[in-house]
Amino acid sequence: MTTHDAADERLRRWRLVLGGDSADGTGRALTGQDAAMDGALTALYGGGGTGTSRKGGNRSAGLGASAPSVARWLGDIRTYFPSSVVQVMQRDAIQRLGLSALLLEPEMLEAVEPDVHLVGTLLALNKAMPETTKETARAVVRKVVADIEKRLATRTRATLTGALDRSARINRPRHRDIDWDRTIRANLRNYLPEYGTVVPERLIGFGRASQSVKKEVVLCIDQSGSMAASVVYASVFGAVLASMRSISTRLVVFDTAVVDLTDQLDDPVDVLFGTQLGGGTDINRALAYCQSQITRPADTVVVLISDLYEGGIRDEMLKRVAAMKASGVQFVALLALSDEGAPAYDRDHAAALAALGAPAFACTPDLFPEVMAAAIEKRPLPIPDTATGS
């Protein structure tokens, strides 16, 4: 590319960003596909008004409230922009132009690019959704869930199967079952420098796989509106964990009420449509229910996924966490389970949990299997360097 071509391309990009206002300073006119791309951007990011006309070169928002026109716009942006950009623009359209209600129409749902954020919006609209739209909405949600499962399920099962076997290690193993790393570390005091070796007094081995339940996992999920993406990922992980015979999995969602969705874990889509995003938060009540379901505390992992904005009794919530930990429960507090970056959260409550030995931190879906493996093996959690609640 020549210097002139590179300069022209930069000018073209700035023109698309700035929108052709008389003060943009580019003096660049757009034609063909560039003009169509600019029209799609103008409809969403225009400076004001609701019409589609342009006067004096100024942008004006122009999606209107018509489902057909929005459906055409959705088709346009899928033509001109990559999927990752399309998802951002869809999210912006829902937030900036109040298009949530239009997602209740089947033709709209068929036109959108499915992603986790769209699923969150659909779940929030679930109770208002007409029967004619529900099947289409379920198809959209199922596609997103299938994509997440495809990306995460195999690695999750492999990681946790290894953790379960290691957590059941034995002290008189057969040779092929010896955990050499743990055995060497346990016998370092028996190192013989003249021979350059360790003489093990005690062998530590991996437990042999069995069909019995080795661990119990309770996923306790805050379903307030800000936790939408976390609810989606947690539901998928809950279904994956429930498919493993060695883990007994319970999934509980809560706002000011508590709902146990364990019996729906064979289908994460059913779990998601059993949630009701929005409303208040009563973490203490949710933990009280989870605590009542624990029968083997030393073999139980409780995962609280919440931004910790507690509307219930704060001191009681902290007492419950302390009591569960004292009984042998491995308690994990996640401020978010998503790829959305640093979440908003209650810093006082996060600090209080950290003081109890339960640091709260945001966790990406890719890290979650490692977090669960560490909890199962009762070793330190792999808290990210950017953790905010530790």
C-alpha positions in Angstrom: 0.0 0.0 0.0 1.4 3.4 -1.0 1.7 6.3 1.4 -1.1 8.0 -0.5 -3.3 4.9 -0.2 -2.6 4.6 3.5 -3.5 8.2 4.1 -6.7 7.8 2.1 -7.7 4.7 4.2 -7.1 6.6 7.4 -9.3 9.5 6.2 -12.0 7.0 5.2 -11.9 5.4 8.7 -12.1 8.8 10.4 -15.0 9.8 8.2 -16.9 6.7 9.3 -16.1 7.3 12.9 -17.0 11.0 12.9 -20.1 10.7 10.8 -19.8 13.4 8.2 -20.8 16.3 10.4 -19.9 19.6 8.8 -17.3 20.1 11.6 -15.6 16.7 11.2 -12.9 18.2 9.0 -12.4 15.3 6.7 -14.2 16.7 3.6 -14.5 13.1 2.5 -17.7 11.8 0.7 -18.7 8.1 0.9 -20.1 6.0 -1.8 -21.2 2.4 -2.3 -20.7 0.1 0.6 -19.0 2.7 2.7 -22.2 4.9 2.4 -24.3 1.9 3.4 -22.0 1.2 6.4 -22.3 4.9 7.4 -26.1 4.7 7.2 -26.1 1.7 9.6 -23.9 3.5 12.0 -25.9 6.7 11.7 -29.1 4.9 12.6 -27.6 3.8 15.9 -25.1 6.5 16.9 -26.7 9.6 15.4 -26.7 12.8 17.3 -30.5 13.2 17.8 -33.9 12.9 16.3 -35.8 9.8 15.2 -36.1 10.2 11.5 -33.9 8.7 8.9 -33.3 11.8 6.8 -30.1 13.7 6.8 -30.0 17.5 6.8 -26.8 19.5 6.4 -24.8 16.2 6.7 -25.6 15.7 10.3 -26.3 12.3 11.7 -29.6 11.5 13.2 -30.8 8.3 14.9 -33.1 6.4 12.6 -34.2 2.9 13.6 -37.6 4.1 14.6 -40.0 1.7 16.4 -40.8 -0.5 13.5 -39.8 -4.2 13.7 -39.4 -4.5 9.9 -37.0 -1.5 9.7 -35.0 -2.8 12.7 -34.8 -6.3 11.1 -33.5 -4.7 7.9 -30.9 -2.8 9.9 -29.8 -6.0 11.7 -29.4 -7.6 8.4 -27.3 -4.7 7.2 -24.9 -4.7 10.1 -24.4 -8.4 9.7 -23.4 -7.8 6.1 -21.0 -5.0 6.8 -19.4 -5.8 10.1 -17.8 -8.9 11.8 -19.8 -10.9 14.3 -18.0 -9.4 17.4 -18.8 -5.8 16.2 -22.4 -6.8 15.4 -22.9 -8.1 18.9 -21.7 -4.8 20.4 -24.0 -2.8 18.0 -27.0 -4.9 18.9 -26.3 -4.4 22.6 -26.0 -0.6 22.1 -29.2 -0.5 20.1 -31.1 -2.2 22.9 -29.7 0.2 25.5 -29.6 3.4 23.5 -32.8 3.2 21.5 -35.0 1.1 23.8 -35.6 -1.8 21.4 -36.1 -4.5 24.0 -39.9 -4.7 23.3 -39.2 -5.4 19.7 -37.3 -8.6 20.7 -40.7 -10.0 21.6 -41.5 -10.3 17.9 -40.3 -13.5 16.1 -39.0 -11.8 12.9 -36.7 -9.7 15.1 -35.3 -12.7 16.9 -34.6 -14.4 13.7 -32.6 -11.5 12.5 -30.3 -11.0 15.5 -26.8 -12.3 16.1 -27.2 -14.5 19.2 -24.8 -13.9 22.1 -24.7 -14.0 25.9 -25.9 -10.5 26.3 -28.9 -11.1 24.0 -29.8 -14.2 26.1 -29.7 -12.0 29.2 -32.1 -9.5 27.6 -34.5 -12.3 26.5 -34.5 -13.8 30.0 -35.4 -10.4 31.4 -38.3 -10.2 29.0 -39.4 -13.8 29.5 -42.5 -13.1 31.5 -43.7 -10.6 29.0 -43.0 -12.8 26.0 -46.0 -13.8 23.9 -46.5 -17.5 23.1 -45.8 -16.9 19.4 -42.3 -15.7 20.3 -41.3 -18.2 23.0 -40.2 -21.0 20.7 -38.0 -18.7 18.6 -36.5 -17.2 21.8 -35.7 -20.7 23.1 -34.0 -21.5 19.8 -31.9 -18.4 20.1 -30.9 -19.3 23.7 -30.2 -22.9 22.8 -27.8 -21.8 20.1 -25.8 -19.7 22.5 -25.9 -22.4 25.2 -24.7 -25.0 22.6 -21.8 -22.7 21.6 -20.7 -22.3 25.2 -20.9 -26.0 25.9 -18.9 -26.8 22.9 -16.2 -24.4 24.0 -16.0 -25.3 27.7 -17.6 -28.7 28.5 -14.8 -31.1 27.5 -12.1 -29.2 29.3 -14.3 -28.8 32.4 -14.9 -32.5 32.6 -11.3 -33.4 32.1 -10.0 -30.9 34.6 -12.5 -31.9 37.3 -12.0 -35.6 36.7 -8.3 -35.2 37.4 -9.0 -33.2 40.5 -11.5 -35.8 41.8 -9.0 -38.6 41.4 -6.2 -36.6 43.1 -8.5 -35.6 45.9 -9.1 -39.3 46.6 -5.4 -40.1 46.9 -4.4 -43.2 49.0 -1.4 -43.9 51.2 -0.7 -47.5 50.1 -0.9 -47.2 46.3 0.1 -49.7 43.7 3.1 -48.5 41.7 1.1 -47.2 38.7 -1.1 -45.2 41.1 1.7 -43.3 42.9 1.5 -39.5 42.9 5.2 -39.0 42.5 5.0 -35.2 42.9 3.2 -35.3 46.3 5.2 -38.3 47.4 8.6 -36.6 46.8 7.4 -33.4 48.5 6.2 -35.4 51.5 9.5 -37.1 51.9 12.1 -34.3 51.2 13.5 -34.7 54.7 14.6 -38.2 53.7 16.9 -36.9 50.9 20.2 -38.7 50.7 22.8 -36.4 49.1 25.4 -39.1 48.6 22.9 -41.0 46.4 21.1 -38.0 45.0 17.8 -39.4 45.8 14.8 -39.4 48.2 14.0 -42.5 50.2 10.2 -42.4 50.7 8.8 -43.5 54.0 5.2 -42.8 52.9 3.7 -43.2 49.4 0.9 -41.0 48.3 -1.3 -42.3 45.4 -4.1 -41.2 43.2 -7.5 -42.6 44.1 -8.9 -45.0 41.5 -11.9 -43.8 39.6 -15.2 -45.0 40.9 -18.9 -44.5 40.1 -19.7 -43.2 43.6 -20.3 -39.5 44.4 -17.0 -38.0 45.6 -18.0 -34.4 45.9 -21.1 -32.3 46.2 -21.2 -28.9 44.5 -23.8 -26.2 45.3 -24.0 -23.3 42.8 -25.8 -20.3 44.4 -26.5 -17.7 41.7 -27.6 -14.1 42.1 -30.2 -13.5 39.4 -30.3 -9.7 39.8 -30.3 -7.9 36.4 -26.6 -7.0 36.6 -25.6 -10.7 36.8 -27.2 -11.8 33.5 -24.1 -13.1 31.8 -23.0 -14.9 35.0 -26.4 -16.6 35.1 -26.0 -17.9 31.6 -22.5 -19.3 32.1 -23.3 -20.7 35.6 -26.3 -22.5 34.2 -24.2 -24.2 31.5 -21.5 -25.1 33.9 -24.2 -26.5 36.3 -25.4 -28.8 33.5 -21.9 -29.9 32.7 -21.2 -30.7 36.4 -24.5 -32.5 36.8 -23.5 -34.8 33.9 -20.5 -36.1 35.9 -21.4 -39.1 38.1 -18.8 -38.4 40.7 -20.3 -34.9 41.5 -23.7 -34.3 43.0 -24.7 -30.8 41.7 -27.3 -28.5 43.1 -28.2 -25.2 41.4 -30.0 -22.5 43.3 -30.9 -19.0 42.0 -32.1 -16.1 44.1 -33.2 -12.5 44.3 -35.3 -11.8 47.4 -36.7 -15.3 47.0 -34.8 -18.6 46.5 -35.6 -21.1 43.7 -33.9 -24.6 43.5 -33.6 -25.5 39.8 -31.6 -28.7 40.4 -34.3 -30.9 38.8 -33.9 -29.0 35.5 -30.1 -29.4 35.2 -30.3 -31.9 32.4 -31.2 -29.0 30.1 -29.5 -25.6 30.8 -32.1 -23.9 28.6 -34.8 -25.0 31.0 -32.7 -23.7 33.8 -32.3 -20.3 32.2 -36.0 -19.9 31.5 -36.6 -20.9 35.1 -34.7 -17.8 36.2 -36.2 -14.3 36.5 -33.6 -11.6 36.1 -34.1 -8.4 38.1 -35.4 -7.6 41.5 -33.7 -7.3 44.9 -31.1 -9.5 46.5 -31.1 -11.5 49.7 -27.8 -13.5 49.9 -28.4 -14.5 53.5 -31.7 -16.2 52.7 -30.1 -18.0 49.7 -27.1 -19.2 51.8 -29.4 -20.4 54.5 -31.2 -22.6 52.0 -27.9 -23.9 50.6 -26.6 -24.6 54.1 -29.7 -26.6 54.9 -29.0 -28.9 51.9 -25.4 -29.8 52.9 -25.1 -33.3 54.3 -21.4 -34.0 53.8 -19.6 -30.6 54.6 -16.1 -32.0 54.2 -16.9 -33.1 50.7 -18.9 -30.0 49.6 -18.0 -27.0 47.6 -20.4 -24.0 47.7 -19.9 -21.4 45.0 -21.7 -18.1 45.5 -21.9 -16.0 42.3 -22.9 -12.5 43.3 -21.9 -8.9 43.2 -22.5 -8.9 47.0 -25.0 -6.0 47.0 -26.9 -7.6 50.0 -30.4 -6.5 50.7 -30.8 -9.0 53.5 -29.1 -9.3 56.9 -25.4 -8.7 56.4 -24.1 -10.0 59.7 -26.1 -13.2 59.3 -24.8 -13.7 55.8 -21.2 -13.5 57.1 -22.0 -15.8 60.0 -23.3 -18.5 57.6 -20.2 -18.3 55.5 -18.0 -18.6 58.6 -20.1 -21.6 59.9 -19.9 -23.4 56.6 -16.2 -23.0 56.4 -15.8 -24.1 60.0 -17.7 -27.3 59.2 -15.3 -28.1 56.4 -17.2 -26.7 53.4 -15.0 -25.2 50.6 -16.6 -21.8 50.0 -15.9 -19.9 46.7 -17.2 -16.4 46.2 -17.2 -15.1 42.6 -18.2 -11.5 41.9 -18.9 -12.5 38.3 -18.6 -15.5 36.0 -18.2 -13.8 32.6 -15.8 -12.2 30.1 -17.1 -8.7 30.8 -14.1 -7.4 32.8 -14.0 -5.9 36.2 -17.6 -5.9 37.7 -19.2 -3.5 40.0 -19.5 -5.0 43.5 -19.9 -4.2 47.2 -16.4 -3.7 48.4 -17.2 -3.8 52.1 -18.8 -7.2 51.8 -16.0 -8.5 49.6 -13.5 -7.3 52.3 -15.5 -9.0 55.0 -15.5 -12.3 53.1 -11.8 -12.1 52.5 -11.3 -11.6 56.3 -13.1 -15.0 56.7 -10.7 -16.6 54.3 -13.0 -16.5 51.3 -11.7 -13.8 48.9 -14.2 -12.7 46.3 -13.0 -12.2 42.8 -14.2 -12.1 39.2 -13.8 -15.3 37.2 -13.8 -15.8 33.5 -15.5 -19.0 32.1 -12.1 -20.2 30.9 -10.7 -20.0 34.5 -13.7 -21.6 36.2 -12.7 -25.2 35.7 -9.3 -24.5 37.4 -11.1 -22.7 40.3 -13.4 -25.7 40.8 -10.5 -28.2 40.6 -8.6 -26.2 43.3 -11.6 -26.2 45.5 -12.2 -29.9 45.1 -8.5 -30.6 46.0 -8.7 -28.1 48.9 -5.7 -26.2 47.6 -5.3 -22.4 47.2 -7.6 -21.0 44.5 -6.0 -19.6 41.3 -7.1 -16.0 42.0 -6.2 -13.7 39.1 -3.6 -11.0 39.7 -6.3 -8.4 38.9 -8.7 -9.8 41.5 -10.6 -7.1 43.2 -12.0 -8.8 46.3 -8.8 -10.3 47.8 
